[in-house]
Amino acid sequence: MHDFGSFTTTFRFSGGEDDTIGPDAEFTKYTISPAMSLTDNLAFLAEYSYSDYEGNGGVESASYLAAQVVFTF
């Protein structure tokens, strides 16, 4: 069976305020990002983030999904 190399996962939690939107505008963001080294020269990374907004007078939440393939030589 082929050895696919290393597998890692990053978890992030962040939050903050944005006074340019409103006096009580706040956000909380959760992110998970697994990555796998497929070969010595090829890696794949995915990232999913969920943001929760409060006090901005509009959007309550948002999700983001990204993928990246990295080739080194």
C-alpha positions, -999 to +999 in steps of 0.1 A: +000+000+000+013+035-009+023+057+020+006+091+015+030+109+038+019+132+066-015+145+075-021+175+097-051+195+109-053+231+120-081+245+142-086+282+147-110+303+167-111+341+164-133+370+171-135+407+172-154+440+168-159+463+139-169+498+149-171+509+112-203+488+108-220+497+141-213+503+177-221+467+187-209+448+156-190+416+166-180+384+149-168+349+159-150+327+134-143+289+136-119+273+111-108+238+104-080+231+079-068+196+071-037+191+049-021+161+034+012+156+018+005+133-012+041+130-024+074+147-016+064+174-041+027+176-039+004+186-011-034+193-007-050+216+018-087+224+024-102+250+047-137+255+060-146+286+081-179+295+097-185+331+109-212+342+132-221+379+132-239+400+158-251+436+158-242+443+122-278+449+110-275+424+081-259+390+076-261+367+106-236+340+095-214+330+066-195+299+055-163+298+034-147+268+017-113+268+000-089+243-014-052+246-024-028+223-042+008+230-036+035+217-060+072+223-050+103+216-071 
